[in-house]
């Protein structure tokens, strides 16, 4: 089997593994420091999908009463080191724990005064895991090519960690994630049917864009990234609100948007945008776990609360398989990059 597809199919298994292995005691020092007011800011950082995975948790942590920032690691290490001080919690996401920019950042932090460094990684023998004050393993196992199960488990581990650090109940999040694993497993059993349905629904198009807002932005950015990486097809991902500020002019016959229904907070705003795109002659594929009577719907596994950020990636992964076939390439096969980016 194509290793990329194999990794997609492994997602429910690795999610259950993470939930089983997760220990809230690992995060007890950070929780205590937060309660005692020993941090003045939280800086989330990563590159690629690991950066995008930080956005849902940034929103989840925003109620803590202190600044929570998400900063690209390359920008942070070269332009933003002054953001990090003796009372900072630096949360570093890296699937490999060996990405060039994060290793460079970790080297800088070794000689600086930093409150705490938390590394959320897959490889616990990596420089990041070994150099951090606290390591949060994601337990995704080896991944052959494009990030699928590592992205899923980075978001899931972050959900669990955020529940420990906030007033949410981590046991409830555990239960929710286990139910989500069941939903993903059922969904992926029909992967060939989903692929055929999406191929038919997608039809012909001139321009394709991925839109969302709120916690869905993790899937928007990662979806655009892995589509380019795995299919060699140019797909842009954009905030749905930003789309109204100029790019709406792109809409005409042949324009297609894949739009995440998203969280209840902004769902109706997203739906209004979908209807406006249709009114202006474009097409919309509405990504949701329930059919919409007025908009063509791409179904995803059911997901509520934070779990929605996980399952939103499934239809985009199906999209990559469709586009790879249309492009005549092997889905997930690299031409110019490697699994771990070790050069800045």
Phi, psi and omega in degrees: 000146173308125183301327178296314179294322178300318178295322176301315183290339181280355189302314179297326180294314183287331176295316176298321179299316179299311182301318181294323186274342187297135178234117180291341178295332178301330184260005183303318179299321179290318178301315180297317180297322177296316180296328181271001178071029183274353174251142176253354178193159173238127179244112176267137182211156180177181176232149177060226181297330179292328173292310182299325179296342179282343186291314177301323180285330174301316178295321182294329183269357188293343180272007183285345178090016174218159183298135175237117185244145172244116186230128174307133187297324179295318178292322182295314185287330183261335185231346189236019183299334179291347175290336186265123180230188184291349180241023181267140166261113180259116184253110186254119176262128174202123180299314183273332188073014184229006181300140189305313185294322181286325175296318177300315179297317179299320177300318179295320184288336180297330182255010181245165177268108183231139181302307182197142174244121177251125179249119176259104191222162175267323182263105184282356174262004186283164177303322180293314181298320182285331183270345184282157174290321179224134179252131177247096182288145179259350171055040180272346182075178181300141178232128191284316188223242185296143183293117175233290182290332177289323175296312180306311184284335173294315178295316182296315178298322179293322176300312181296317179296317179297325178295322177293321187276344178250195182270008179282161182266111181297333178292324176292322177294320175305309181299319180296320180291324177294320176295322178296320178300320177298315180297320178295319180298315178298316181299315185286341174296336178255030187301321181291323177294317179298321180296315180295318180297317181291321178301317179292317182292324181295319179059210179264146179207159174259322180228143182225134181219152180246127186231148175184183175203170181063216181302337179294345182296333174301315179288326178299307183291316180291322178299315178296320180296307186289336176294314177298318185290319189265342184236349184063026179251134181281109177235126178266142174244132186217150173295133184298324178292318178297330182299329179288340184269056176121303184298346175303336178296345178289339189291127177193173175305132183101350177269131179230132176245134167263116189239121177287128176301316172078192184290156181304330184305319185235014183302314182292328174295319177296319181294322178297320177297318179301315180292325178292320177299317176298317182299326182272007173103358178270180176242150177230133169252114187271116183267112186203173178259012176215142180296143173254134185291337186249351185229135176302128188248131170262115186283145174230167176299153179293140179203129179240159179059219182295333183297338180299326180297335178281308190286343179297336181286339186299311178298329178290323176296321175297319178302320181297326179291321178295312184291326177298317177298317180293328180279346181074034179237163176278119184302129175086354182280132181276147173249318188238338184251173174238172182302318180248126179272108186253007180233132178282000000 
